[in-house]
Amino acid sequence: MALPKYKTSRANTHSRRANWKATAAQTVTCANCGAPTLPHMACPSCGSFRGRTYRSAIQPAHTK
């Protein structure tokens, strides 16, 4: 296995790693409640997707 002959400088290392960026997930608004949701997924707040309700919305126990 080949080994590098010289140490890679910090500038070269940082400039190479500068292209590794995370991108934010694209969201769409729910047609039922208007909350932001991931596309092709059921809404986490109301549980609807394409006009159908797949689960009832879960309310936290500590709210009254």
PyMOL Python script that loads the backbone (N, CA, C, O; Angstrom):
from pymol import cmd

cmd.read_pdbstr("""\
ATOM      1  N   MET A   1       0.836  -1.167   0.000  1.00  0.00           N
ATOM      2  CA  MET A   1       0.000   0.000   0.000  1.00  0.00           C
ATOM      3  C   MET A   1       0.888   1.238   0.000  1.00  0.00           C
ATOM      4  O   MET A   1       1.853   1.323   0.760  1.00  0.00           O
ATOM      5  N   ALA A   2       0.555   2.190  -0.853  1.00  0.00           N
ATOM      6  CA  ALA A   2       1.376   3.390  -0.977  1.00  0.00           C
ATOM      7  C   ALA A   2       1.146   4.330   0.190  1.00  0.00           C
ATOM      8  O   ALA A   2       0.037   4.427   0.717  1.00  0.00           O
ATOM      9  N   LEU A   3       2.194   5.016   0.586  1.00  0.00           N
ATOM     10  CA  LEU A   3       2.122   6.005   1.655  1.00  0.00           C
ATOM     11  C   LEU A   3       2.489   7.363   1.084  1.00  0.00           C
ATOM     12  O   LEU A   3       3.291   7.445   0.153  1.00  0.00           O
ATOM     13  N   PRO A   4       1.907   8.446   1.635  1.00  0.00           N
ATOM     14  CA  PRO A   4       2.282   9.772   1.137  1.00  0.00           C
ATOM     15  C   PRO A   4       3.715  10.101   1.501  1.00  0.00           C
ATOM     16  O   PRO A   4       4.175   9.787   2.599  1.00  0.00           O
ATOM     17  N   LYS A   5       4.421  10.738   0.573  1.00  0.00           N
ATOM     18  CA  LYS A   5       5.819  11.065   0.803  1.00  0.00           C
ATOM     19  C   LYS A   5       5.969  12.294   1.684  1.00  0.00           C
ATOM     20  O   LYS A   5       6.924  12.402   2.453  1.00  0.00           O
ATOM     21  N   TYR A   6       4.996  13.248   1.567  1.00  0.00           N
ATOM     22  CA  TYR A   6       5.077  14.480   2.343  1.00  0.00           C
ATOM     23  C   TYR A   6       3.771  14.709   3.096  1.00  0.00           C
ATOM     24  O   TYR A   6       2.719  14.185   2.729  1.00  0.00           O
ATOM     25  N   LYS A   7       3.867  15.500   4.149  1.00  0.00           N
ATOM     26  CA  LYS A   7       2.682  15.850   4.932  1.00  0.00           C
ATOM     27  C   LYS A   7       1.814  16.821   4.124  1.00  0.00           C
ATOM     28  O   LYS A   7       2.327  17.755   3.508  1.00  0.00           O
ATOM     29  N   THR A   8       0.497  16.590   4.132  1.00  0.00           N
ATOM     30  CA  THR A   8      -0.430  17.501   3.464  1.00  0.00           C
ATOM     31  C   THR A   8      -0.649  18.718   4.348  1.00  0.00           C
ATOM     32  O   THR A   8      -0.951  18.586   5.535  1.00  0.00           O
ATOM     33  N   SER A   9      -0.498  19.903   3.770  1.00  0.00           N
ATOM     34  CA  SER A   9      -0.616  21.125   4.552  1.00  0.00           C
ATOM     35  C   SER A   9      -2.053  21.334   5.022  1.00  0.00           C
ATOM     36  O   SER A   9      -2.987  20.739   4.485  1.00  0.00           O
ATOM     37  N   ARG A  10      -2.215  22.191   6.035  1.00  0.00           N
ATOM     38  CA  ARG A  10      -3.548  22.488   6.550  1.00  0.00           C
ATOM     39  C   ARG A  10      -4.391  23.204   5.512  1.00  0.00           C
ATOM     40  O   ARG A  10      -5.599  22.979   5.430  1.00  0.00           O
ATOM     41  N   ALA A  11      -3.765  24.068   4.715  1.00  0.00           N
ATOM     42  CA  ALA A  11      -4.516  24.796   3.692  1.00  0.00           C
ATOM     43  C   ALA A  11      -5.082  23.832   2.646  1.00  0.00           C
ATOM     44  O   ALA A  11      -6.235  23.965   2.234  1.00  0.00           O
ATOM     45  N   ASN A  12      -4.277  22.871   2.223  1.00  0.00           N
ATOM     46  CA  ASN A  12      -4.763  21.899   1.246  1.00  0.00           C
ATOM     47  C   ASN A  12      -5.853  21.017   1.852  1.00  0.00           C
ATOM     48  O   ASN A  12      -6.834  20.694   1.182  1.00  0.00           O
ATOM     49  N   THR A  13      -5.688  20.631   3.103  1.00  0.00           N
ATOM     50  CA  THR A  13      -6.678  19.792   3.769  1.00  0.00           C
ATOM     51  C   THR A  13      -7.988  20.546   3.935  1.00  0.00           C
ATOM     52  O   THR A  13      -9.057  19.999   3.662  1.00  0.00           O
ATOM     53  N   HIS A  14      -7.916  21.801   4.380  1.00  0.00           N
ATOM     54  CA  HIS A  14      -9.131  22.575   4.597  1.00  0.00           C
ATOM     55  C   HIS A  14      -9.823  22.918   3.285  1.00  0.00           C
ATOM     56  O   HIS A  14     -11.052  22.913   3.213  1.00  0.00           O
ATOM     57  N   SER A  15      -9.053  23.214   2.254  1.00  0.00           N
ATOM     58  CA  SER A  15      -9.682  23.529   0.974  1.00  0.00           C
ATOM     59  C   SER A  15     -10.331  22.291   0.357  1.00  0.00           C
ATOM     60  O   SER A  15     -11.339  22.409  -0.339  1.00  0.00           O
ATOM     61  N   ARG A  16      -9.778  21.127   0.596  1.00  0.00           N
ATOM     62  CA  ARG A  16     -10.384  19.896   0.101  1.00  0.00           C
ATOM     63  C   ARG A  16     -11.671  19.594   0.873  1.00  0.00           C
ATOM     64  O   ARG A  16     -12.661  19.173   0.276  1.00  0.00           O
ATOM     65  N   ARG A  17     -11.667  19.803   2.184  1.00  0.00           N
ATOM     66  CA  ARG A  17     -12.839  19.506   3.003  1.00  0.00           C
ATOM     67  C   ARG A  17     -13.898  20.597   2.935  1.00  0.00           C
ATOM     68  O   ARG A  17     -15.006  20.400   3.433  1.00  0.00           O
ATOM     69  N   ALA A  18     -13.592  21.738   2.334  1.00  0.00           N
ATOM     70  CA  ALA A  18     -14.555  22.835   2.268  1.00  0.00           C
ATOM     71  C   ALA A  18     -15.750  22.490   1.396  1.00  0.00           C
ATOM     72  O   ALA A  18     -16.803  23.114   1.526  1.00  0.00           O
ATOM     73  N   ASN A  19     -15.612  21.509   0.509  1.00  0.00           N
ATOM     74  CA  ASN A  19     -16.707  21.131  -0.377  1.00  0.00           C
ATOM     75  C   ASN A  19     -17.670  20.145   0.264  1.00  0.00           C
ATOM     76  O   ASN A  19     -18.714  19.859  -0.321  1.00  0.00           O
ATOM     77  N   TRP A  20     -17.363  19.618   1.434  1.00  0.00           N
ATOM     78  CA  TRP A  20     -18.230  18.668   2.123  1.00  0.00           C
ATOM     79  C   TRP A  20     -19.207  19.448   2.990  1.00  0.00           C
ATOM     80  O   TRP A  20     -18.937  19.689   4.166  1.00  0.00           O
ATOM     81  N   LYS A  21     -20.334  19.841   2.421  1.00  0.00           N
ATOM     82  CA  LYS A  21     -21.314  20.641   3.138  1.00  0.00           C
ATOM     83  C   LYS A  21     -22.624  19.859   3.262  1.00  0.00           C
ATOM     84  O   LYS A  21     -22.994  19.096   2.370  1.00  0.00           O
ATOM     85  N   ALA A  22     -23.298  20.061   4.357  1.00  0.00           N
ATOM     86  CA  ALA A  22     -24.613  19.468   4.548  1.00  0.00           C
ATOM     87  C   ALA A  22     -25.668  20.409   3.984  1.00  0.00           C
ATOM     88  O   ALA A  22     -25.544  21.628   4.096  1.00  0.00           O
ATOM     89  N   THR A  23     -26.695  19.848   3.383  1.00  0.00           N
ATOM     90  CA  THR A  23     -27.782  20.658   2.852  1.00  0.00           C
ATOM     91  C   THR A  23     -29.037  20.411   3.687  1.00  0.00           C
ATOM     92  O   THR A  23     -29.266  19.299   4.163  1.00  0.00           O
ATOM     93  N   ALA A  24     -29.833  21.440   3.856  1.00  0.00           N
ATOM     94  CA  ALA A  24     -31.073  21.327   4.618  1.00  0.00           C
ATOM     95  C   ALA A  24     -32.095  20.528   3.819  1.00  0.00           C
ATOM     96  O   ALA A  24     -32.130  20.593   2.590  1.00  0.00           O
ATOM     97  N   ALA A  25     -32.920  19.779   4.530  1.00  0.00           N
ATOM     98  CA  ALA A  25     -33.949  18.978   3.880  1.00  0.00           C
ATOM     99  C   ALA A  25     -35.036  19.889   3.328  1.00  0.00           C
ATOM    100  O   ALA A  25     -35.445  20.840   3.994  1.00  0.00           O
ATOM    101  N   GLN A  26     -35.506  19.609   2.120  1.00  0.00           N
ATOM    102  CA  GLN A  26     -36.569  20.383   1.511  1.00  0.00           C
ATOM    103  C   GLN A  26     -37.897  19.996   2.159  1.00  0.00           C
ATOM    104  O   GLN A  26     -38.175  18.813   2.357  1.00  0.00           O
ATOM    105  N   THR A  27     -38.709  20.991   2.485  1.00  0.00           N
ATOM    106  CA  THR A  27     -40.006  20.731   3.109  1.00  0.00           C
ATOM    107  C   THR A  27     -41.117  21.310   2.249  1.00  0.00           C
ATOM    108  O   THR A  27     -40.907  22.241   1.471  1.00  0.00           O
ATOM    109  N   VAL A  28     -42.292  20.744   2.405  1.00  0.00           N
ATOM    110  CA  VAL A  28     -43.497  21.245   1.760  1.00  0.00           C
ATOM    111  C   VAL A  28     -44.522  21.502   2.852  1.00  0.00           C
ATOM    112  O   VAL A  28     -44.385  20.984   3.961  1.00  0.00           O
ATOM    113  N   THR A  29     -45.549  22.296   2.555  1.00  0.00           N
ATOM    114  CA  THR A  29     -46.581  22.561   3.551  1.00  0.00           C
ATOM    115  C   THR A  29     -47.673  21.506   3.442  1.00  0.00           C
ATOM    116  O   THR A  29     -48.039  21.077   2.348  1.00  0.00           O
ATOM    117  N   CYS A  30     -48.177  21.102   4.583  1.00  0.00           N
ATOM    118  CA  CYS A  30     -49.251  20.109   4.637  1.00  0.00           C
ATOM    119  C   CYS A  30     -50.530  20.749   4.117  1.00  0.00           C
ATOM    120  O   CYS A  30     -50.855  21.876   4.490  1.00  0.00           O
ATOM    121  N   ALA A  31     -51.258  20.042   3.260  1.00  0.00           N
ATOM    122  CA  ALA A  31     -52.501  20.567   2.711  1.00  0.00           C
ATOM    123  C   ALA A  31     -53.604  20.602   3.752  1.00  0.00           C
ATOM    124  O   ALA A  31     -54.554  21.375   3.621  1.00  0.00           O
ATOM    125  N   ASN A  32     -53.493  19.770   4.793  1.00  0.00           N
ATOM    126  CA  ASN A  32     -54.543  19.688   5.808  1.00  0.00           C
ATOM    127  C   ASN A  32     -54.362  20.731   6.904  1.00  0.00           C
ATOM    128  O   ASN A  32     -55.310  21.436   7.252  1.00  0.00           O
ATOM    129  N   CYS A  33     -53.132  20.836   7.460  1.00  0.00           N
ATOM    130  CA  CYS A  33     -52.929  21.729   8.608  1.00  0.00           C
ATOM    131  C   CYS A  33     -51.953  22.863   8.335  1.00  0.00           C
ATOM    132  O   CYS A  33     -51.898  23.811   9.117  1.00  0.00           O
ATOM    133  N   GLY A  34     -51.178  22.800   7.249  1.00  0.00           N
ATOM    134  CA  GLY A  34     -50.252  23.873   6.909  1.00  0.00           C
ATOM    135  C   GLY A  34     -48.899  23.775   7.572  1.00  0.00           C
ATOM    136  O   GLY A  34     -48.086  24.689   7.431  1.00  0.00           O
ATOM    137  N   ALA A  35     -48.625  22.701   8.291  1.00  0.00           N
ATOM    138  CA  ALA A  35     -47.335  22.529   8.954  1.00  0.00           C
ATOM    139  C   ALA A  35     -46.289  22.088   7.938  1.00  0.00           C
ATOM    140  O   ALA A  35     -46.638  21.430   6.958  1.00  0.00           O
ATOM    141  N   PRO A  36     -45.012  22.429   8.139  1.00  0.00           N
ATOM    142  CA  PRO A  36     -43.976  21.960   7.215  1.00  0.00           C
ATOM    143  C   PRO A  36     -43.728  20.460   7.398  1.00  0.00           C
ATOM    144  O   PRO A  36     -43.559  19.980   8.519  1.00  0.00           O
ATOM    145  N   THR A  37     -43.709  19.736   6.290  1.00  0.00           N
ATOM    146  CA  THR A  37     -43.488  18.289   6.317  1.00  0.00           C
ATOM    147  C   THR A  37     -42.480  17.914   5.241  1.00  0.00           C
ATOM    148  O   THR A  37     -42.216  18.693   4.326  1.00  0.00           O
ATOM    149  N   LEU A  38     -41.926  16.726   5.356  1.00  0.00           N
ATOM    150  CA  LEU A  38     -41.060  16.191   4.314  1.00  0.00           C
ATOM    151  C   LEU A  38     -41.919  15.706   3.158  1.00  0.00           C
ATOM    152  O   LEU A  38     -43.012  15.190   3.388  1.00  0.00           O
ATOM    153  N   PRO A  39     -41.455  15.856   1.917  1.00  0.00           N
ATOM    154  CA  PRO A  39     -42.256  15.378   0.797  1.00  0.00           C
ATOM    155  C   PRO A  39     -42.360  13.858   0.785  1.00  0.00           C
ATOM    156  O   PRO A  39     -41.427  13.159   1.180  1.00  0.00           O
ATOM    157  N   HIS A  40     -43.501  13.354   0.329  1.00  0.00           N
ATOM    158  CA  HIS A  40     -43.797  11.918   0.221  1.00  0.00           C
ATOM    159  C   HIS A  40     -43.851  11.239   1.586  1.00  0.00           C
ATOM    160  O   HIS A  40     -43.653  10.028   1.676  1.00  0.00           O
ATOM    161  N   MET A  41     -44.115  11.997   2.647  1.00  0.00           N
ATOM    162  CA  MET A  41     -44.222  11.439   3.996  1.00  0.00           C
ATOM    163  C   MET A  41     -45.503  11.967   4.631  1.00  0.00           C
ATOM    164  O   MET A  41     -45.998  13.028   4.249  1.00  0.00           O
ATOM    165  N   ALA A  42     -46.036  11.231   5.594  1.00  0.00           N
ATOM    166  CA  ALA A  42     -47.215  11.694   6.324  1.00  0.00           C
ATOM    167  C   ALA A  42     -46.827  12.859   7.224  1.00  0.00           C
ATOM    168  O   ALA A  42     -45.696  12.928   7.705  1.00  0.00           O
ATOM    169  N   CYS A  43     -47.753  13.760   7.449  1.00  0.00           N
ATOM    170  CA  CYS A  43     -47.501  14.949   8.262  1.00  0.00           C
ATOM    171  C   CYS A  43     -47.280  14.536   9.714  1.00  0.00           C
ATOM    172  O   CYS A  43     -48.087  13.777  10.250  1.00  0.00           O
ATOM    173  N   PRO A  44     -46.220  15.004  10.371  1.00  0.00           N
ATOM    174  CA  PRO A  44     -45.995  14.604  11.751  1.00  0.00           C
ATOM    175  C   PRO A  44     -46.981  15.238  12.731  1.00  0.00           C
ATOM    176  O   PRO A  44     -47.155  14.721  13.835  1.00  0.00           O
ATOM    177  N   SER A  45     -47.631  16.342  12.359  1.00  0.00           N
ATOM    178  CA  SER A  45     -48.534  16.983  13.309  1.00  0.00           C
ATOM    179  C   SER A  45     -49.968  16.468  13.200  1.00  0.00           C
ATOM    180  O   SER A  45     -50.635  16.286  14.218  1.00  0.00           O
ATOM    181  N   CYS A  46     -50.448  16.230  11.979  1.00  0.00           N
ATOM    182  CA  CYS A  46     -51.836  15.765  11.846  1.00  0.00           C
ATOM    183  C   CYS A  46     -51.940  14.335  11.323  1.00  0.00           C
ATOM    184  O   CYS A  46     -52.999  13.719  11.447  1.00  0.00           O
ATOM    185  N   GLY A  47     -50.881  13.794  10.747  1.00  0.00           N
ATOM    186  CA  GLY A  47     -50.890  12.401  10.293  1.00  0.00           C
ATOM    187  C   GLY A  47     -51.546  12.182   8.943  1.00  0.00           C
ATOM    188  O   GLY A  47     -51.841  11.038   8.595  1.00  0.00           O
ATOM    189  N   SER A  48     -51.783  13.222   8.176  1.00  0.00           N
ATOM    190  CA  SER A  48     -52.455  13.043   6.888  1.00  0.00           C
ATOM    191  C   SER A  48     -51.444  13.061   5.752  1.00  0.00           C
ATOM    192  O   SER A  48     -50.389  13.688   5.842  1.00  0.00           O
ATOM    193  N   PHE A  49     -51.797  12.350   4.671  1.00  0.00           N
ATOM    194  CA  PHE A  49     -50.981  12.324   3.458  1.00  0.00           C
ATOM    195  C   PHE A  49     -51.900  12.049   2.289  1.00  0.00           C
ATOM    196  O   PHE A  49     -52.595  11.033   2.268  1.00  0.00           O
ATOM    197  N   ARG A  50     -51.912  12.944   1.317  1.00  0.00           N
ATOM    198  CA  ARG A  50     -52.748  12.848   0.134  1.00  0.00           C
ATOM    199  C   ARG A  50     -54.233  12.664   0.471  1.00  0.00           C
ATOM    200  O   ARG A  50     -54.922  11.851  -0.145  1.00  0.00           O
ATOM    201  N   GLY A  51     -54.708  13.421   1.445  1.00  0.00           N
ATOM    202  CA  GLY A  51     -56.122  13.396   1.789  1.00  0.00           C
ATOM    203  C   GLY A  51     -56.549  12.282   2.721  1.00  0.00           C
ATOM    204  O   GLY A  51     -57.717  12.240   3.108  1.00  0.00           O
ATOM    205  N   ARG A  52     -55.669  11.386   3.098  1.00  0.00           N
ATOM    206  CA  ARG A  52     -56.004  10.302   4.013  1.00  0.00           C
ATOM    207  C   ARG A  52     -55.319  10.529   5.347  1.00  0.00           C
ATOM    208  O   ARG A  52     -54.229  11.099   5.399  1.00  0.00           O
ATOM    209  N   THR A  53     -55.948  10.089   6.421  1.00  0.00           N
ATOM    210  CA  THR A  53     -55.352  10.179   7.747  1.00  0.00           C
ATOM    211  C   THR A  53     -54.787   8.811   8.091  1.00  0.00           C
ATOM    212  O   THR A  53     -55.524   7.827   8.156  1.00  0.00           O
ATOM    213  N   TYR A  54     -53.493   8.751   8.309  1.00  0.00           N
ATOM    214  CA  TYR A  54     -52.829   7.479   8.559  1.00  0.00           C
ATOM    215  C   TYR A  54     -52.621   7.204  10.036  1.00  0.00           C
ATOM    216  O   TYR A  54     -52.460   6.048  10.427  1.00  0.00           O
ATOM    217  N   ARG A  55     -52.621   8.236  10.865  1.00  0.00           N
ATOM    218  CA  ARG A  55     -52.559   8.036  12.304  1.00  0.00           C
ATOM    219  C   ARG A  55     -53.120   9.281  12.956  1.00  0.00           C
ATOM    220  O   ARG A  55     -53.088  10.367  12.378  1.00  0.00           O
ATOM    221  N   SER A  56     -53.632   9.117  14.159  1.00  0.00           N
ATOM    222  CA  SER A  56     -54.159  10.287  14.854  1.00  0.00           C
ATOM    223  C   SER A  56     -52.999  11.088  15.414  1.00  0.00           C
ATOM    224  O   SER A  56     -51.955  10.526  15.745  1.00  0.00           O
ATOM    225  N   ALA A  57     -53.174  12.381  15.521  1.00  0.00           N
ATOM    226  CA  ALA A  57     -52.113  13.239  16.042  1.00  0.00           C
ATOM    227  C   ALA A  57     -51.869  12.928  17.510  1.00  0.00           C
ATOM    228  O   ALA A  57     -52.810  12.787  18.291  1.00  0.00           O
ATOM    229  N   ILE A  58     -50.601  12.824  17.877  1.00  0.00           N
ATOM    230  CA  ILE A  58     -50.231  12.497  19.247  1.00  0.00           C
ATOM    231  C   ILE A  58     -50.048  13.808  20.009  1.00  0.00           C
ATOM    232  O   ILE A  58     -49.212  14.634  19.644  1.00  0.00           O
ATOM    233  N   GLN A  59     -50.824  13.989  21.051  1.00  0.00           N
ATOM    234  CA  GLN A  59     -50.721  15.175  21.885  1.00  0.00           C
ATOM    235  C   GLN A  59     -49.831  14.870  23.077  1.00  0.00           C
ATOM    236  O   GLN A  59     -49.939  13.785  23.650  1.00  0.00           O
ATOM    237  N   PRO A  60     -48.943  15.799  23.478  1.00  0.00           N
ATOM    238  CA  PRO A  60     -48.129  15.559  24.659  1.00  0.00           C
ATOM    239  C   PRO A  60     -48.983  15.427  25.909  1.00  0.00           C
ATOM    240  O   PRO A  60     -50.019  16.083  26.026  1.00  0.00           O
ATOM    241  N   ALA A  61     -48.563  14.590  26.838  1.00  0.00           N
ATOM    242  CA  ALA A  61     -49.346  14.306  28.037  1.00  0.00           C
ATOM    243  C   ALA A  61     -49.329  15.468  29.023  1.00  0.00           C
ATOM    244  O   ALA A  61     -50.257  15.610  29.819  1.00  0.00           O
ATOM    245  N   HIS A  62     -48.275  16.314  28.986  1.00  0.00           N
ATOM    246  CA  HIS A  62     -48.158  17.359  29.991  1.00  0.00           C
ATOM    247  C   HIS A  62     -48.970  18.603  29.651  1.00  0.00           C
ATOM    248  O   HIS A  62     -49.085  19.487  30.500  1.00  0.00           O
ATOM    249  N   THR A  63     -49.540  18.717  28.451  1.00  0.00           N
ATOM    250  CA  THR A  63     -50.365  19.886  28.124  1.00  0.00           C
ATOM    251  C   THR A  63     -51.808  19.610  28.477  1.00  0.00           C
ATOM    252  O   THR A  63     -52.278  18.476  28.371  1.00  0.00           O
ATOM    253  N   LYS A  64     -52.509  20.644  28.895  1.00  0.00           N
ATOM    254  CA  LYS A  64     -53.922  20.471  29.282  1.00  0.00           C
ATOM    255  C   LYS A  64     -54.830  21.262  28.399  1.00  0.00           C
ATOM    256  O   LYS A  64     -56.047  21.234  28.580  1.00  0.00           O
TER     257      LYS A  64
END
""", "prot")
cmd.dss("prot")
cmd.show_as("cartoon", "prot")
cmd.util.cbc("prot")
cmd.orient("prot")
